Amino acid sequence: MNVLITGGAGFIGSNLSLSLISKGHTVTVLDNLSPQIHGDDPDKSELYRAIAGKVNFIKGDVRNISDWEKSIAGCDVIVHLAAETGTGQSMYEIDRYCDANVGGTAKMLDLLTNKPHNVKKCIIASSRAVYGEGKYECAKCGIVYPFDRTSEDMQKGDFNAKCPSCGADVSPLPTDEDTLCIPGSIYALTKYMQEKMVLMSCRGIGVDAAALRFQNVYGPGQSLSNPYTGILSIFSTRMKNGNDINIFEDGKESRDFVYIDDVVDSIMLCVEGNNLSHEVFNVGTGVPVDVLTVANTLASKYGSKSKISVTGNFRVGDIRTNYADISRIQKRFGYTPKVSFDEGISRFAKWVDGQEVQEDKFDASIEEMRSKGLLK
């Protein structure tokens, strides 16, 4: 098959490109080589170098219709990964996030709807962020879907999600795809819009489609210089620079960390599978890991002397806990995550140890958020 990957020089895209090529597929990559991901010199980017000369590479932007026209020509499958991805950054770079994520997707769908093409399947990368807090249980009210936590509660040190009916503390449950979606950031809202647009439009024009809601993706090759996404990268870069670690909230906020190889496997199952049925699928491990555990594990791996402080600071739009119910993709495609967090973080830390220490830009990103009133 001829597969187009937008954002194909990024972390997920480059790994997917190599997997597709190993299976005999032809790959076209559309990517703008964003400095936020690849640095100022893309030729020095490990991600870009991994695919250079192995794919039909088109340097372009999903916001430009002419770049879409060149990229789609002759393709059977589109894997749409290209997006702006910083939750916090999205809250003050609203136009850029909406233009790239929603506008870029609209241009793709406009072409598929109104121009001749060979595309038979479209897979859109979505995010666990679309759920907001996700699925919880209240002792009094049963299954509930909490709204955003309030600044007033968190400033008092109360970081727990609350029942939207009675206001009591609630306990997290694995979040399934039927969970009510309550996006808590501009980024999350654009991902929700993307998946709805793709599934709706592709159903109407007879193109098979699926949306994959990725949990927190990590592994060797992810950007160590981007201060807006990926706490494993952020913590690693700070430790390698000898800087202290500021743990937000009480350190007990948790995420479902899914290793890059497992994410690539999930996409491959959709690319090579049949009847995607215009559905959404969670991609994760189903295992929550709290942020303090992440920081302490990395410090141990690196032998770091950085001070790890739980500060009570918090970011507007962050969620407390979200981990995936992955039973749907397991039943439909046989997806099973193969890499545990312990194994994955060991592989990641070993890779980081072999990398050049990157400039730590986290403090500057935090000051940006603080100046916008988004860090408390």
N, C-alpha and C positions, 0 to 999 in steps of 0.2 A: 504494500500500500504506500501511497504518497501521503505523508503526514506533515501538516503545517503546525508548528509550535510557536505561538506568540509568546514573547518573553523567553524564548528558547535558549538564550545565553545566561539566564539566571540560575539560581541554585537548583530548583526543581527541574527547570527546562533543560539544562545541560546534562544532568544525569539521565533524564528521560530520553534525550536525543541519542546518547550513547547506547542505551538499552534498546531502543527501536532499531538502530543501525545493526546491533549485534543479532537482531532477529530477522535481518534482511529487508527492512523497510527503508524507503527513501525519505529523507527528512529535509524540510525547508524551515528555516528559522527567521522570524521577523522580530527584531530587537533593536531598541534605540541605544543600547549600551550606556545606560544611565550612570553618571558618575557616583551617585549614591550607592550603587551596587558594585560597580567595576572600578571605581577610582578615576583619577584624571587621565590615566593612560590605559585604555582597554587592552592594549597589547601585553600589558603586565598582569591582566586579570586571569587568575587560574581558571575561572569558569569559562571565559571566552576562549582561552587557549585550548581547553579540553575539546572543543568542538570545531575549532578553526580548521578548514580544509576537509572536514568530514561531512559537512552539511551544505546545502544551498543557502548561504547566509545573505539576508537582505537587511541592511541597516536602514531602519525606518521606524515609523511611529504609528501606533494604532489609531491615533487621532487624525491621520492623513488618509483619505480615501484612496489616493493613488497607490500608497504603499500596500493597502489591503488588496487592491486589484492585482498588483504584481505577485503578491504572496499566495493568493487563493488559486491562481491559475494552475490547473492540472492536479489539484490536491483532492484526495478522497476523504480525509479526516482532518478536522481542526481541533487542536488542544489549545484552548485559550487561557494562557497563564498570565499574560501581560497585565500588570496592575500596579498602582501605587499601594503600598502595603502597611504604612505606619499608622497604628491606631491613634496615638497621641498627636502626631503630625497632621493627621486628617482633620483635626478639630480646628485648625487655624489655616490650613492650606486647602480650603473647601473647594474652590473653583478647580484647582489642579486635580484633586482626587475625583471630582465628579466628571470633569472633562475626559480624563484618561480612562477611568473605570466604566462609567456609564456611557459617555460619548463614544469612546472607542468601540465598545460592544455594539452600540447602535449602528455604527458605520458598517461593521461586519454583517449584522443582520439585514441591513438595508441592501447590501450587495447580494446576499444569499436569496433575498426575497425578489429582487428586481432584475438581476442579471443572470445569464447562463453560467452554470458551474457544474463541477463533478462531485461536490461535497455530499457525502452520504451520512456523515456522523459528526457531531460537535460535542466536545466535552469541555465544560466550563469549570475552572477552579474557583470554588467558593471557600468559605471559612466558617469555623465554629463561632466566629464573632457574630454571625447573624442571629444567634439565639439570645444574645444578651446573657443574662444570668443562667438561663436554661431551666432545667426541670428540677424541682425540689419537692420535698414532702413536709407538710405542716401537721403537727400532732393533732390539731383541732380540725383543719379544713381539708386534709388529704393532699392530693397532687395539686401543686400550684406553680405558677410561672412568675417569679418576682420581677418587679420593676427595678430600675436603677437604684442603687443605694444612695442615700442622701448625704450631702456634704455635712449637714448638721450632725448626723449620727457618726460619721467617720471622724470628724473633728473631735468627738468625744471618745474616740478609740473603739467604737462599736462598728466593726467591719462586716458583721454577719448580714447575709441576705434576709429579707423580711417577707412574711406572708402578705400578699397584696390585699387580703380580706381582713385579717385580724391583727396584723402587725407583729406577730410573734416571730422569733427566730425559726428558721427552717433548715432542713437537712438536705444536702445535695443528693441527687439520683443520677444514674447514667442518662444522658440526654439523647433521646431518639429523634428521628427525622420528623415525627409528627408533633414535636414540641412547638409551642407557640413561639414565634420569632419576635423578639423585641430588641432590635439593634440599638446599641448604646453609644455608637460613635458614627461619624460620617463615613469612615472606612467600612464599618459593618453594614451601614445602609446601602453603600454602593455595591457591596458584594451581594446583598440580598436582591437589589435591583438587577444586577447582572444575571443571576441565576434565573430569576423570574422571566426576564426578557428572552434569554436563550431557550428555555423550556417552552415558553408560550409560542414564540415565533417559529421555532423548529418544528413543533407539532403541526402548526398551520401549513408549513410548506413541505411537509413529508420528509424532513431530515431527522434522523434518530439523534437523541441527545440525552445527556446526563449532567448533573451538577454534583461535584465532589466537595463536600464540606470538610476541608482539612483541619485537623487539630494543630498543635504547635509542632511544626516540622523542623528537624534539626539534623546535623551530621557534618562530616568532613566536607569542606568546600563552601559552606555558607559564609556570607560576608562577615568579616571581623571588624570592618570599619564603619558599618552602618549603625548609628546609635539609636535608630527609631524602631527596629524590630529585632526580636530574638534575644531573650535574656541570657542564654548560654553564651552567645557571642559577646554581649555587652559585659557580662561578668568576667569572661575570659580575657578580654582586652584590658579591662581595668586591672585585673590581677597581674597580667603580664607587664603592665606599666607601673606596678607597685602602688596603685591607687586603692583606696578603701571602697568597700561595697556598702551602698545604702539600700537596705531592704525596705520596700514600701509596706505600708499597713503593719500587720503583726507577723509577717513571714509565713502565715498559714494559708495564704491564697494559693490555689493549686491549678495546674494545667495538665492536659493529656499530651505528653511529648511522644511524637511518632517519628521514627527514624526514616531518613531519606529513602533508603532502599525499599521500605514498606510502602511509602507513598508512590514511588515509581511503579511498584508492582500493582497498586490499585489502578493507576492510570492505564497500564498495559492491559489489565483485564478488561477494561472498558474499550480500549482501542481494538483489541483482537476479539472481543466478545460479541454476542448478538443481542438484539432487543434491549436497548438501554431504557426504553419505556418512558422517557421524559420524566424521570424521577430524580430525587436527591438522595445522596448516599453519604453517610458519615465515614471518614477515614481517620482512624486513630488506633489506640491500643485498648481503650476502656479502663486505663489505670491512671488515677490522679497522682501527681507528685507536687509537693508544696515547694514554694520558692526558696525557703530557707534550706531545705534539703539540697536543692540544686546548688546553691552557693557553697555550702559546706562540702559537698561532694567534689566540686571543681577545685576548691582550695586544697583539698586533700590530694587530688590528682596532680596538681601543679606544685605542691609543697609551698603554697603561697603564704606570705606573712601579712597580707592585706587584712585590715580589720573589717569584720562583718558586723554591721550595726543594724538593728531593727529600729527604725526611726518613727514609724507612724505616719510618715508622709503618704499621700495618695494622689493618684491621677484621676481626674474627671473622665468618666467613660470606661474605666477598667472594671472588669467583673471579678467576682470572688472565686468561684469555682465552676469549671465546666469540663466534664469528661464524657466521652462518647459511648453511646450504645451502638455497637458495630454489627449487630445481628443481621441487619438488612443486607449489607454488602457481603457478609459471610454467606448468607443463604443464596443470594442471587449469583454471585461470581466466585464463591469459594475463597474470598480474601481472608487471610490470616496473618496478622503481624508476626514477624519472625524474630525481631530484634528487641530484647527487653531494654528498659531504661538503663539498667546497670551496665549491660554490654554496650549499648549505644553511646553512653556518656564516656565510657572508657575509650572507645574508638575515636570519638570526637576529641577528647583531651589529648590523646596521642598525636592526632593530626595537628592540633593547635601547637603542641610542643615543637613541631617541625616547621612552623611558619615564622616569617619575619614579624616582629612585634609591630602592630599597627598603632597609628595615632589614636589616642582616646578622645573621642568627640562627645562623650556622654554628658559631661558637665554643660557644654554649650547647648545641647539639645534640651536639657532640663531647664536652663535659664530661659530658653525660648518659651517653653510651656509655662514657666512661672510668670513670665511677663504677660502672657495671655490670660492669666488667672486659672489655668488648667492644672496646676500642681499646687496642692495644699499641704 
